[in-house]
Amino acid sequence: MSDSVLAPRSELASLVDAEAQLDHALGVARDTASAERGAARHRAELAAATLAVEIERERERVAAEIAHATEAQLSTIDAAARAESARFDDVVAGRLADLAHRLAARLAALALDEAAP
C-alpha cells in the first residue's frame, strides 16, 4: 500500500480519536454541570429550610409579643373596669344612703305626726 492510502486512514483515525475525545469532554462537562446543578439545588434546599426555620422562629416571637401586649391591654382594661365599677358602686351607695336618710327622715316625720295629739 502506498502512503496516500495510509495517510487518509491515519487522518480518519485521528478524526475518530478527536471525536472520541470530544464526546468524552462533553460527557465530563455534562457530568460536571449536573453535579453543579445538584449542588446548587441542595444549597437552595438548605437555604429554604433555614429560611423556614427563621420564619417559624419569627412567627413565634411575634406571637409571643402579641400575647404579651394583649395580656397587658387586658390587664389595663380589667383595672379600668374595676375602677369604673368601684366608682359606680360608690355612686349607688351614696344615692342609696341619701335615699335611706330621706326615707328615715320622712318616716320620722310621719311617726311624729302620728304621735302628736
Rosetta silent file (secondary structure, phi, psi, omega in degrees, C-alpha in Angstrom):
SEQUENCE: MSDSVLAPRSELASLVDAEAQLDHALGVARDTASAERGAARHRAELAAATLAVEIERERERVAAEIAHATEAQLSTIDAAARAESARFDDVVAGRLADLAHRLAARLAALALDEAAP
SCORE:     score description
SCORE:     0.000 S_00000001
   1 L     0.000  151.386 -177.013    0.000    0.000    0.000 S_00000001
   2 L   -93.063  168.538  179.221    1.090    3.434   -0.681 S_00000001
   3 H   -64.839  -29.844 -178.827    1.494    6.333    1.693 S_00000001
   4 H   -68.289  -31.643  177.523   -1.523    8.029    0.139 S_00000001
   5 H   -76.062  -37.623  179.827   -3.743    5.125    1.184 S_00000001
   6 H   -72.743  -34.350 -178.271   -2.258    5.073    4.705 S_00000001
   7 H   -61.325  -49.477  178.920   -2.493    8.844    5.117 S_00000001
   8 H   -62.668  -34.443  179.079   -6.270    9.024    4.837 S_00000001
   9 H   -65.927  -41.492  179.051   -6.551    6.104    7.221 S_00000001
  10 H   -66.997  -40.850  176.910   -4.331    7.825    9.673 S_00000001
  11 H   -64.302  -41.835  178.790   -6.277   11.044    9.215 S_00000001
  12 H   -64.471  -41.910  177.960   -9.537    9.158    9.722 S_00000001
  13 H   -63.456  -38.771  177.299   -8.136    7.529   12.837 S_00000001
  14 H   -64.152  -41.513  178.327   -7.145   10.980   14.111 S_00000001
  15 H   -64.617  -40.890  178.353  -10.650   12.258   13.427 S_00000001
  16 H   -64.363  -43.596  177.645  -12.184    9.273   15.223 S_00000001
  17 H   -62.505  -43.182 -179.970   -9.846    9.840   18.160 S_00000001
  18 H   -63.106  -40.504  178.700  -10.678   13.561   18.176 S_00000001
  19 H   -65.428  -40.294  178.573  -14.398   12.760   18.114 S_00000001
  20 H   -63.821  -41.685  178.223  -13.974   10.312   20.980 S_00000001
  21 H   -64.945  -40.491  178.289  -12.064   12.933   22.947 S_00000001
  22 H   -64.465  -44.353  177.291  -14.777   15.498   22.189 S_00000001
  23 H   -60.652  -42.184  178.336  -17.501   13.066   23.267 S_00000001
  24 H   -63.086  -45.377  179.647  -15.566   12.350   26.443 S_00000001
  25 H   -62.422  -40.990  177.376  -15.080   16.091   27.117 S_00000001
  26 H   -64.417  -40.550  177.472  -18.795   16.694   26.503 S_00000001
  27 H   -62.274  -43.751  178.121  -19.663   13.847   28.871 S_00000001
  28 H   -63.243  -43.642  179.849  -17.366   15.272   31.544 S_00000001
  29 H   -62.416  -42.486  177.778  -18.866   18.744   31.004 S_00000001
  30 H   -63.214  -44.945  179.583  -22.410   17.323   31.305 S_00000001
  31 H   -62.375  -42.361  179.006  -21.475   15.391   34.436 S_00000001
  32 H   -63.674  -46.494  179.333  -19.819   18.479   35.914 S_00000001
  33 H   -62.432  -40.910  178.614  -22.807   20.658   35.065 S_00000001
  34 H   -63.729  -42.984  178.776  -25.171   18.056   36.506 S_00000001
  35 H   -64.830  -42.198  178.630  -23.130   17.843   39.705 S_00000001
  36 H   -65.512  -39.934  177.543  -23.006   21.632   39.997 S_00000001
  37 H   -63.653  -42.590  177.472  -26.747   21.844   39.350 S_00000001
  38 H   -63.527  -42.222  178.461  -27.335   19.184   42.021 S_00000001
  39 H   -64.950  -41.532  178.443  -25.084   21.017   44.472 S_00000001
  40 H   -64.108  -41.433  178.063  -26.857   24.307   43.734 S_00000001
  41 H   -62.345  -42.580  179.205  -30.234   22.616   44.214 S_00000001
  42 H   -63.217  -44.723  177.727  -29.017   21.146   47.507 S_00000001
  43 H   -61.913  -39.891  178.924  -27.752   24.567   48.677 S_00000001
  44 H   -64.948  -40.406  177.970  -31.102   26.113   47.682 S_00000001
  45 H   -64.750  -41.596  177.064  -32.987   23.433   49.617 S_00000001
  46 H   -63.263  -42.643  178.790  -30.787   24.035   52.678 S_00000001
  47 H   -63.864  -41.097  178.615  -31.323   27.784   52.364 S_00000001
  48 H   -64.364  -40.855  178.398  -35.078   27.257   52.041 S_00000001
  49 H   -65.546  -42.884  177.779  -35.097   25.019   55.130 S_00000001
  50 H   -62.037  -43.108  178.420  -33.038   27.564   57.070 S_00000001
  51 H   -63.502  -40.131  178.514  -35.380   30.317   55.963 S_00000001
  52 H   -62.413  -40.190  177.997  -38.407   28.247   57.004 S_00000001
  53 H   -64.959  -44.329  179.211  -36.882   27.789   60.466 S_00000001
  54 H   -63.277  -40.567  178.245  -36.159   31.514   60.722 S_00000001
  55 H   -63.098  -44.966  179.340  -39.698   32.359   59.596 S_00000001
  56 H   -62.636  -42.931  178.292  -41.172   29.983   62.180 S_00000001
  57 H   -61.144  -42.679  179.377  -38.923   31.442   64.893 S_00000001
  58 H   -66.508  -39.071  176.613  -40.008   34.955   63.899 S_00000001
  59 H   -61.023  -43.606  179.266  -43.680   33.914   63.909 S_00000001
  60 H   -63.900  -40.405  178.849  -43.252   32.519   67.410 S_00000001
  61 H   -64.269  -45.678  179.889  -41.521   35.718   68.552 S_00000001
  62 H   -64.190  -41.273  178.661  -44.259   37.911   67.065 S_00000001
  63 H   -62.362  -40.228  178.578  -46.961   35.682   68.575 S_00000001
  64 H   -66.101  -40.904  177.586  -45.288   35.973   71.987 S_00000001
  65 H   -62.936  -42.947  179.547  -45.083   39.759   71.636 S_00000001
  66 H   -64.289  -43.268  179.524  -48.745   39.916   70.646 S_00000001
  67 H   -62.344  -42.776  179.643  -49.728   37.670   73.547 S_00000001
  68 H   -64.235  -46.645  179.692  -47.722   39.820   75.965 S_00000001
  69 H   -62.645  -40.880  179.243  -49.198   43.064   74.578 S_00000001
  70 H   -64.166  -42.799  178.822  -52.703   41.578   74.670 S_00000001
  71 H   -61.671  -42.882  178.487  -52.212   40.450   78.261 S_00000001
  72 H   -63.214  -43.067  178.719  -51.018   43.936   79.209 S_00000001
  73 H   -64.202  -42.520  178.856  -54.005   45.536   77.456 S_00000001
  74 H   -63.714  -37.580  177.399  -56.419   43.123   79.125 S_00000001
  75 H   -63.808  -43.411  178.247  -54.847   43.916   82.480 S_00000001
  76 H   -63.817  -43.758  178.934  -55.263   47.641   81.816 S_00000001
  77 H   -63.447  -42.760  179.365  -58.872   47.129   80.698 S_00000001
  78 H   -61.310  -45.966  179.276  -59.568   44.989   83.770 S_00000001
  79 H   -62.013  -42.356  179.078  -58.119   47.646   86.103 S_00000001
  80 H   -65.119  -41.086  179.517  -60.137   50.373   84.373 S_00000001
  81 H   -65.860  -40.678  177.709  -63.311   48.272   84.556 S_00000001
  82 H   -64.154  -41.717  178.646  -62.735   47.556   88.250 S_00000001
  83 H   -64.494  -41.951  178.811  -62.158   51.262   88.928 S_00000001
  84 H   -65.371  -40.902  178.194  -65.283   52.186   86.992 S_00000001
  85 H   -64.332  -40.885  178.022  -67.279   49.533   88.831 S_00000001
  86 H   -64.051  -41.278  176.926  -65.981   50.840   92.168 S_00000001
  87 H   -62.630  -42.594  178.475  -66.988   54.399   91.181 S_00000001
  88 H   -61.312  -45.131  178.667  -70.416   53.114   90.165 S_00000001
  89 H   -60.246  -40.100  178.223  -70.728   51.243   93.472 S_00000001
  90 H   -63.916  -43.282  178.946  -69.744   54.440   95.322 S_00000001
  91 H   -63.405  -46.409 -179.743  -72.337   56.462   93.410 S_00000001
  92 H   -62.753  -45.101  179.652  -75.022   53.834   94.015 S_00000001
  93 H   -61.727  -42.536  178.090  -74.064   53.542   97.670 S_00000001
  94 H   -62.403  -44.178  179.561  -74.155   57.342   98.021 S_00000001
  95 H   -66.658  -40.772  178.734  -77.545   57.552   96.322 S_00000001
  96 H   -65.190  -40.858  178.009  -78.875   54.656   98.411 S_00000001
  97 H   -63.027  -43.633  178.330  -77.574   56.285  101.600 S_00000001
  98 H   -61.144  -45.585  178.818  -79.181   59.574  100.571 S_00000001
  99 H   -63.848  -39.942  178.803  -82.484   57.802   99.815 S_00000001
 100 H   -63.709  -42.250  177.595  -82.259   55.901  103.094 S_00000001
 101 H   -63.821  -42.900  178.966  -81.710   59.170  105.028 S_00000001
 102 H   -64.761  -42.332  179.276  -84.623   60.823  103.254 S_00000001
 103 H   -64.389  -42.619  178.608  -86.816   57.805  103.866 S_00000001
 104 H   -63.190  -40.562  179.071  -85.793   57.710  107.523 S_00000001
 105 H   -65.688  -40.582 -179.676  -86.500   61.442  107.853 S_00000001
 106 H   -67.584  -43.022  177.604  -89.868   61.051  106.229 S_00000001
 107 H   -62.902  -39.037  177.751  -90.740   58.045  108.392 S_00000001
 108 H   -64.538  -41.064  178.988  -89.636   60.005  111.437 S_00000001
 109 H   -64.726  -42.081  178.459  -91.795   62.930  110.337 S_00000001
 110 H   -65.175  -39.376  179.367  -94.766   60.631  109.791 S_00000001
 111 H   -65.022  -38.621  178.351  -94.171   58.989  113.158 S_00000001
 112 H   -68.026  -39.184  177.233  -94.075   62.418  114.820 S_00000001
 113 H   -63.980  -38.667  179.853  -97.274   63.434  113.057 S_00000001
 114 H   -70.258  -36.068 -176.243  -98.946   60.239  114.195 S_00000001
 115 H   -79.205  -19.422 -177.923  -97.673   60.651  117.718 S_00000001
 116 L   -72.242  139.899 -176.379  -98.823   64.273  118.023 S_00000001
 117 L   -70.459    0.000    0.000 -102.163   64.775  119.922 S_00000001
